[in-house]
Amino acid sequence: MRPPPPPLFFAMLVLAAARPWCEPTPDAAGGCPRAAAADSATCVDLQLQTCSDASYNQTTFPTLLEHRSRVAVESSSEYILLSVLHHLLEGQCNPDLRLLGCAVLVPRCEGGRAHRPCRHVCEELRDACQPAFDAIDMAWPYFLDCGRYFVGREEGCYNPLEKLRGGLDVVEEALPSGLPPTFLRFTHHSYAQMVRVLKQTAARCTHIAKTYSIGRSFDGRELLVIEFSSLPGQHELMEPEVKLIGNIHGNEVAGREMLIYLAQYLCSEYLLGSARIQRLLNTTRIHLLPSMNPDGYEVAAAEGAGYNGWTSGRQNAQNLDLNRNFPDLTSEYYRLASARSTRSGHIAIPQHYWWGKVAPETKAIMKWMRTIPFVLSASLHGGDLVVSYPFDFSKHPQEEKMFSPTPDEKMFKLLAKAYADVHPIMMDKSENRCGGNFLKSGSIINGADWYSFTGGMSDFNYLHSNCFEITVELGCVKFPPEEALYTIWQHNKEPLLNFVEMVHRGIKGVVMDKFGKPVKNARILVKGIRHDITTAPDGDYWRLLPPGSHIVIAQAPGYSRVIKKVIIPARMKRAGRVDFILQPLRIRPKTFLLGPRRSGPGGAGPHREPEESSQEPLGARRQPAAGGSKPWWWPYFTSLGQHQPRWLLKY
């Protein structure tokens, strides 16, 4: 089923159908004619709800699209499109596109003169958002024509997103007198406060830290990451990548605060000369995403600590549980596992997944995973006190609780124990405490053996990428009071550091050809563990492995495989270096007969190397229109009669 239109949408259509419209002209791609830029204008207050958060508060009429009044703008199909675009695109490019459109529909007026938006801002946004329009078979709106309605810097343009970006600027906040810059405030952070702290931390440690955004939430909040590395902003050869994610459920806030504190702690300890932290940051690239669900957090924070219900704010703004929103690759793994010759790893996302509702936060994580070769990850939750690990989905779907291990069960147990074994409360022998029912298992558990669910982020990490992810439940109170935050930090600081250091267990190396050229996407296989990982673009790889003797194989299409025996000592805490040099195969001319494909459509299964083109583009969630019919979203506009926005159709 397609998502229903928002309630306000139908009221807007009724209003629009009763208003006068301008007639499109051939040179406007179906839109209304453009007014020439005026030297002088009469500024009036901007009174449009959809544009109420623009960076200016006055506009002028007629507009660039020849709308001569506020009523005419509100009646236009262009304005209605802006009002519902974030629903049609499921939150992608929101609110950027809306603010960009407002800059054209109701231009900025200041000092008795109309100001035009910047062309480069339009072009950057068009390049970023065009795939989202293509995914729903919608044409780029004519009134966002960057060459026609926008001007260059030399013409005195302005950035319509300046308010949006300005809200994230670093504003120095003075500490109480006598406190050092290393002082941590154990308090809950609003979205603005979180952004400010992360940016201030990066500014204080510019040589090892950097902030960046991986996308936006449905309501348009940046999903802000702070990274730590000896060379922030770039992947270094054989330097493993780790990510820690908090607040995937908006009302589970302890993880959000722990990662904000951890960012400040890493920066301060590095500057103070801590040998442990300097060694860690000089050999590891660490990415911290304190809040994956900032919209849900706002709902939970409105109720406040101690008053929050068990589910208030859990979902994102679309009412989606983000930890149930990832592709279900575990079911596909179980199907493939029945074929004994099949190996798991890098299972493709099924086409039908994109036909459902996929949150922009989920897409942002998936795109992030494609961009960076993550090795290790943890997702921080609340509601209990335990560390769980994949699989989270039972191998018998009707069993709500069933031990369902991955091929890397031994390694996952080591990762989970690395956290739990140094957590003072998880090791407390009292069964009456929070999480006491997990005491006999050492405060760790296989996820499906606890309770089974599908669409989880940890299973997706393991089956779609090289990344091993665990889930940490930080306590029984999902939204703890501020006075508890210091204690929670003291309990989790060492477990967080100890877990991140686990990324250096196992082996690492580079796969090259005989000329020393890196071989990307080569497969690293371990005999007895039916799960493969692949090399990064630079040919480097990291394979987390438990202590013991392992037979490791490197292979790639067009090359002969190389086999090596590796022994990992029990107390070895640094990854062993194991490089591979692949020799090209001697291929003789052969005559091939076309036959049926064995792996289904496309012939690409998880046991063979997929072609570049087999990767499903993020956001391709809707079935394309067939037989020349209108796309799925067209009924949203049918009540507009002759004023339907046909310029949105691709012909």
ZAMARGU-4260 file (C-alpha; in steps of 0.2 Angstrom, whole numbers, plus 5000, padded with zeros to 4 digits):
<rodrens>
0) 5000/5000/5000 | 5006/5018/4997 | 5007/5030/5011 | 4991/5040/5014 | 4992/5058/5011
5) 4994/5069/5027 | 4977/5076/5034 | 4981/5094/5029 | 4984/5089/5011 | 4966/5087/5006
10) 4961/5103/5014 | 4975/5112/5004 | 4968/5104/4988 | 4951/5110/4991 | 4957/5127/4994
15) 4968/5126/4978 | 4954/5121/4967 | 4944/5136/4971 | 4958/5149/4967 | 4963/5157/4951
20) 4978/5150/4942 | 4991/5157/4930 | 4992/5149/4913 | 5008/5140/4910 | 5018/5145/4895
25) 5028/5133/4883 | 5045/5140/4889 | 5042/5138/4907 | 5042/5119/4906 | 5023/5119/4911
30) 5025/5132/4924 | 5020/5150/4926 | 5030/5164/4917 | 5044/5172/4927 | 5045/5190/4932
35) 5060/5200/4929 | 5071/5204/4944 | 5065/5221/4950 | 5077/5235/4956 | 5064/5240/4969
40) 5050/5231/4978 | 5037/5233/4992 | 5041/5222/5006 | 5027/5213/5015 | 5027/5201/5029
45) 5029/5183/5025 | 5013/5174/5031 | 5015/5156/5023 | 5015/5141/5035 | 5025/5130/5024
50) 5039/5144/5023 | 5037/5150/5041 | 5055/5144/5046 | 5063/5153/5031 | 5079/5164/5035
55) 5069/5180/5031 | 5052/5186/5036 | 5047/5198/5022 | 5043/5195/5004 | 5036/5204/4989
60) 5023/5202/4975 | 5022/5198/4961 | 5034/5184/4964 | 5046/5176/4951 | 5032/5164/4946
65) 5020/5179/4943 | 5010/5175/4959 | 5002/5192/4964 | 4996/5188/4981 | 4998/5177/4996
70) 4982/5168/4991 | 4988/5165/4974 | 5004/5157/4981 | 4994/5146/4993 | 4983/5140/4979
75) 4997/5135/4967 | 5002/5118/4963 | 5020/5123/4967 | 5016/5127/4985 | 5006/5112/4988
80) 5020/5101/4981 | 5032/5109/4994 | 5020/5106/5007 | 5019/5087/5004 | 5036/5084/4996
85) 5044/5077/5012 | 5030/5064/5013 | 5032/5059/4995 | 5051/5058/4997 | 5049/5050/5014
90) 5059/5063/5023 | 5074/5064/5011 | 5081/5081/5007 | 5070/5089/5020 | 5069/5103/5024
95) 5082/5109/5012 | 5071/5107/4996 | 5056/5115/5005 | 5067/5131/5010 | 5074/5131/4992
100) 5057/5131/4984 | 5051/5145/4996 | 5065/5156/4990 | 5057/5155/4973 | 5039/5155/4977
105) 5040/5169/4990 | 5057/5178/4987 | 5066/5187/5000 | 5063/5205/5002 | 5075/5217/5011
110) 5078/5235/5011 | 5065/5238/4997 | 5073/5226/4985 | 5070/5207/4981 | 5084/5196/4983
115) 5088/5180/4973 | 5094/5164/4980 | 5111/5157/4975 | 5113/5145/4960 | 5127/5135/4968
120) 5116/5131/4982 | 5102/5125/4970 | 5115/5115/4960 | 5122/5106/4975 | 5105/5101/4982
125) 5099/5096/4965 | 5114/5084/4963 | 5111/5077/4980 | 5092/5075/4979 | 5089/5070/4960
130) 5091/5052/4965 | 5076/5053/4977 | 5065/5060/4963 | 5071/5047/4951 | 5067/5034/4964
135) 5048/5039/4963 | 5048/5043/4945 | 5046/5061/4947 | 5053/5075/4936 | 5064/5089/4945
140) 5052/5103/4948 | 5053/5117/4934 | 5053/5131/4947 | 5069/5124/4954 | 5078/5126/4938
145) 5095/5132/4944 | 5100/5141/4929 | 5083/5151/4927 | 5077/5156/4945 | 5094/5157/4954
150) 5109/5169/4952 | 5128/5168/4955 | 5138/5175/4969 | 5143/5190/4958 | 5125/5195/4957
155) 5123/5197/4976 | 5114/5181/4979 | 5109/5174/4996 | 5109/5156/5003 | 5091/5151/5008
160) 5098/5137/5019 | 5108/5149/5029 | 5097/5148/5044 | 5097/5129/5043 | 5116/5129/5043
165) 5118/5143/5055 | 5109/5134/5069 | 5123/5122/5069 | 5137/5134/5070 | 5149/5133/5085
170) 5145/5145/5099 | 5157/5145/5113 | 5148/5142/5129 | 5158/5149/5144 | 5161/5136/5158
175) 5159/5141/5176 | 5174/5150/5183 | 5189/5139/5188 | 5183/5124/5178 | 5196/5117/5166
180) 5191/5114/5147 | 5191/5095/5151 | 5176/5097/5162 | 5161/5086/5158 | 5144/5092/5161
185) 5133/5076/5166 | 5117/5083/5159 | 5104/5079/5146 | 5108/5088/5129 | 5095/5095/5118
190) 5098/5093/5099 | 5105/5111/5098 | 5116/5107/5114 | 5122/5091/5107 | 5127/5098/5090
195) 5136/5113/5099 | 5146/5101/5111 | 5151/5090/5096 | 5157/5105/5085 | 5166/5113/5100
200) 5175/5096/5104 | 5180/5095/5085 | 5186/5113/5086 | 5196/5110/5101 | 5204/5094/5094
205) 5205/5099/5075 | 5220/5088/5072 | 5211/5072/5077 | 5193/5076/5076 | 5180/5081/5063
210) 5161/5082/5063 | 5151/5077/5047 | 5133/5073/5043 | 5127/5057/5036 | 5110/5063/5031
215) 5094/5070/5039 | 5080/5064/5050 | 5062/5064/5043 | 5059/5081/5052 | 5076/5088/5044
220) 5088/5086/5059 | 5106/5083/5054 | 5112/5065/5059 | 5128/5072/5065 | 5144/5061/5068
225) 5160/5066/5076 | 5175/5055/5071 | 5192/5053/5079 | 5208/5048/5069 | 5226/5053/5066
230) 5220/5059/5049 | 5201/5064/5051 | 5191/5064/5036 | 5200/5050/5026 | 5203/5031/5027
235) 5221/5026/5031 | 5228/5010/5024 | 5225/4996/5036 | 5217/5007/5049 | 5201/4999/5055
240) 5185/5009/5056 | 5173/5008/5071 | 5156/5016/5073 | 5146/5018/5089 | 5127/5022/5087
245) 5116/5029/5101 | 5097/5034/5102 | 5091/5023/5088 | 5075/5022/5099 | 5072/5040/5103
250) 5066/5037/5121 | 5082/5027/5125 | 5093/5041/5129 | 5108/5035/5140 | 5118/5029/5124
255) 5116/5047/5117 | 5123/5055/5132 | 5137/5042/5134 | 5143/5045/5116 | 5143/5064/5119
260) 5153/5061/5135 | 5165/5049/5126 | 5168/5062/5112 | 5174/5075/5125 | 5184/5062/5135
265) 5193/5056/5119 | 5198/5074/5115 | 5203/5079/5132 | 5213/5063/5136 | 5222/5065/5119
270) 5227/5083/5123 | 5232/5078/5141 | 5244/5065/5134 | 5235/5049/5139 | 5246/5035/5131
275) 5231/5023/5129 | 5220/5036/5120 | 5234/5042/5109 | 5238/5025/5104 | 5220/5021/5101
280) 5216/5036/5090 | 5233/5035/5081 | 5229/5017/5075 | 5209/5017/5074 | 5196/5028/5065
285) 5182/5030/5077 | 5165/5037/5072 | 5152/5042/5085 | 5133/5045/5080 | 5125/5050/5097
290) 5108/5051/5090 | 5101/5041/5076 | 5083/5046/5080 | 5084/5065/5085 | 5065/5067/5081
295) 5060/5053/5092 | 5071/5060/5106 | 5061/5077/5105 | 5045/5068/5109 | 5053/5058/5123
300) 5061/5074/5130 | 5045/5084/5130 | 5039/5072/5143 | 5055/5072/5152 | 5066/5060/5163
305) 5056/5049/5175 | 5039/5053/5166 | 5043/5045/5149 | 5032/5030/5145 | 5040/5014/5138
310) 5036/5019/5120 | 5034/5038/5119 | 5047/5043/5106 | 5053/5026/5102 | 5049/5028/5084
315) 5054/5041/5072 | 5043/5055/5065 | 5035/5042/5053 | 5030/5031/5067 | 5043/5018/5061
320) 5054/5008/5073 | 5071/5011/5066 | 5078/4994/5073 | 5064/4985/5063 | 5066/4995/5047
325) 5082/4987/5039 | 5081/4974/5026 | 5077/4956/5032 | 5093/4947/5026 | 5093/4934/5040
330) 5078/4925/5032 | 5088/4924/5015 | 5103/4918/5025 | 5093/4904/5032 | 5087/4899/5015
335) 5104/4899/5008 | 5112/4890/5022 | 5102/4875/5018 | 5113/4873/5002 | 5129/4867/5010
340) 5140/4874/4996 | 5134/4892/4999 | 5144/4904/5010 | 5136/4919/5018 | 5141/4937/5017
345) 5137/4953/5007 | 5119/4947/5004 | 5110/4959/4992 | 5095/4969/4997 | 5080/4962/4989
350) 5071/4973/4977 | 5054/4972/4986 | 5062/4980/5002 | 5062/4997/4993 | 5043/4995/4989
355) 5039/4998/5007 | 5042/5012/5019 | 5060/5015/5022 | 5065/5029/5034 | 5078/5042/5029
360) 5087/5038/5045 | 5088/5020/5039 | 5094/5025/5022 | 5107/5036/5029 | 5115/5022/5039
365) 5115/5010/5024 | 5123/5024/5013 | 5136/5027/5027 | 5140/5008/5028 | 5143/5008/5009
370) 5155/5023/5010 | 5166/5017/5025 | 5173/5000/5027 | 5167/4997/5045 | 5174/4983/5054
375) 5166/4984/5071 | 5150/4993/5078 | 5139/4994/5094 | 5122/5000/5095 | 5117/5008/5112
380) 5100/5005/5119 | 5090/5005/5136 | 5077/4995/5145 | 5088/4981/5152 | 5106/4978/5157
385) 5114/4965/5145 | 5124/4964/5129 | 5116/4954/5114 | 5124/4949/5098 | 5117/4942/5081
390) 5107/4934/5075 | 5092/4943/5082 | 5080/4934/5071 | 5076/4916/5075 | 5081/4902/5062
395) 5063/4896/5065 | 5053/4911/5063 | 5038/4905/5073 | 5050/4902/5088 | 5050/4918/5099
400) 5065/4912/5108 | 5078/4901/5100 | 5097/4901/5100 | 5102/4906/5083 | 5121/4909/5081
405) 5130/4916/5066 | 5145/4907/5059 | 5156/4919/5069 | 5148/4914/5086 | 5164/4913/5095
410) 5170/4930/5089 | 5153/4938/5094 | 5154/4931/5111 | 5172/4938/5113 | 5165/4955/5108
415) 5150/4954/5120 | 5161/4949/5134 | 5174/4963/5131 | 5160/4975/5136 | 5151/4965/5149
420) 5166/4958/5158 | 5173/4976/5163 | 5155/4983/5167 | 5154/4983/5186 | 5135/4981/5187
425) 5134/4967/5173 | 5147/4958/5184 | 5137/4960/5200 | 5132/4943/5207 | 5115/4949/5213
430) 5100/4942/5204 | 5089/4956/5210 | 5098/4969/5201 | 5093/4976/5184 | 5098/4963/5171
435) 5100/4950/5185 | 5091/4937/5174 | 5106/4937/5163 | 5118/4933/5177 | 5120/4915/5173
440) 5125/4919/5155 | 5138/4932/5160 | 5126/4946/5155 | 5128/4942/5137 | 5115/4933/5126
445) 5112/4928/5108 | 5098/4940/5102 | 5086/4928/5096 | 5088/4917/5111 | 5082/4933/5121
450) 5068/4937/5109 | 5067/4936/5090 | 5063/4950/5078 | 5067/4954/5060 | 5073/4970/5052
455) 5086/4974/5065 | 5102/4984/5062 | 5115/4971/5069 | 5109/4957/5058 | 5110/4969/5043
460) 5127/4974/5047 | 5134/4956/5048 | 5125/4950/5032 | 5127/4965/5020 | 5144/4971/5025
465) 5161/4967/5034 | 5155/4974/5050 | 5152/4965/5066 | 5139/4974/5077 | 5133/4970/5095
470) 5118/4978/5105 | 5121/4985/5122 | 5107/4988/5134 | 5113/5001/5146 | 5100/5000/5160
475) 5082/4997/5165 | 5078/5015/5165 | 5076/5021/5147 | 5076/5040/5151 | 5087/5041/5167
480) 5086/5057/5178 | 5101/5068/5176 | 5108/5064/5193 | 5111/5046/5187 | 5121/5051/5171
485) 5138/5052/5180 | 5136/5035/5188 | 5131/5027/5171 | 5146/5035/5163 | 5158/5028/5176
490) 5150/5011/5173 | 5152/5012/5154 | 5168/5022/5150 | 5179/5007/5152 | 5168/4995/5143
495) 5166/5007/5128 | 5185/5009/5127 | 5188/4990/5129 | 5176/4986/5116 | 5183/4998/5103
500) 5200/4991/5106 | 5194/4974/5101 | 5194/4980/5083 | 5213/4975/5083 | 5210/4957/5086
505) 5212/4944/5072 | 5221/4948/5056 | 5223/4962/5044 | 5233/4964/5028 | 5233/4969/5009
510) 5228/4959/4994 | 5238/4964/4979 | 5242/4957/4961 | 5259/4953/4956 | 5263/4971/4951
515) 5258/4977/4968 | 5241/4984/4963 | 5228/4983/4976 | 5214/4971/4972 | 5197/4978/4979
520) 5182/4967/4983 | 5193/4951/4984 | 5186/4939/4996 | 5194/4933/5012 | 5188/4916/5017
525) 5191/4906/5033 | 5189/4888/5033 | 5176/4882/5045 | 5168/4899/5046 | 5155/4901/5032
530) 5156/4920/5032 | 5167/4930/5020 | 5173/4948/5021 | 5179/4958/5006 | 5194/4970/5004
535) 5192/4989/5003 | 5196/4999/4988 | 5214/5001/4993 | 5215/4982/4994 | 5216/4982/5013
540) 5205/4970/5024 | 5202/4966/5043 | 5196/4949/5048 | 5190/4948/5066 | 5195/4931/5073
545) 5196/4922/5089 | 5212/4914/5095 | 5217/4898/5087 | 5223/4890/5071 | 5214/4896/5055
550) 5216/4892/5037 | 5213/4909/5027 | 5210/4910/5009 | 5211/4925/4998 | 5202/4925/4981
555) 5196/4936/4967 | 5188/4934/4950 | 5202/4932/4937 | 5215/4927/4950 | 5221/4910/4957
560) 5217/4908/4976 | 5230/4909/4989 | 5229/4899/5005 | 5238/4902/5021 | 5238/4895/5039
565) 5237/4908/5053 | 5240/4905/5071 | 5233/4918/5083 | 5239/4917/5101 | 5227/4919/5115
570) 5234/4934/5122 | 5238/4943/5106 | 5230/4960/5106 | 5236/4967/5090 | 5230/4961/5073
575) 5242/4950/5064 | 5248/4956/5047 | 5244/4943/5033 | 5246/4950/5015 | 5241/4940/4999
580) 5248/4942/4982 | 5236/4935/4969 | 5242/4928/4952 | 5232/4930/4937 | 5223/4914/4930
585) 5229/4907/4913 | 5212/4908/4904 | 5211/4897/4888 | 5198/4901/4875 | 5182/4892/4878
590) 5165/4890/4870 | 5151/4893/4882 | 5134/4887/4880 | 5120/4898/4887 | 5110/4889/4900
595) 5098/4892/4915 | 5105/4903/4928 | 5107/4894/4945 | 5105/4909/4957 | 5089/4917/4951
600) 5086/4933/4942 | 5103/4942/4938 | 5112/4926/4943 | 5120/4935/4958 | 5120/4926/4975
605) 5129/4930/4990 | 5142/4916/4986 | 5148/4925/4970 | 5155/4942/4967 | 5141/4954/4962
610) 5144/4966/4948 | 5144/4984/4952 | 5128/4987/4943 | 5119/4974/4954 | 5119/4986/4969
615) 5102/4993/4972 | 5102/5012/4973 | 5097/5018/4990 | 5079/5025/4989 | 5073/5015/4975
620) 5059/5010/4985 | 5044/5011/4973 | 5039/5000/4958 | 5041/5010/4942 | 5025/5014/4933
625) 5021/5001/4920 | 5013/5003/4902 | 5014/5022/4902 | 5002/5023/4917 | 5004/5038/4930
630) 5016/5035/4944 | 5009/5030/4962 | 5010/5048/4968 | 4999/5056/4955 | 4982/5053/4964
635) 4988/5065/4977 | 4986/5079/4964 | 4971/5073/4953 | 4958/5084/4963 | 4967/5100/4956
640) 4958/5097/4939 | 4966/5107/4925 | 4979/5114/4936 | 4987/5097/4940 | 5006/5098/4940
645) 5010/5089/4924 | 5027/5096/4924 | 5031/5083/4937 | 5028/5069/4925 | 5042/5061/4915
650) 5037/5059/4897
</rodrens>
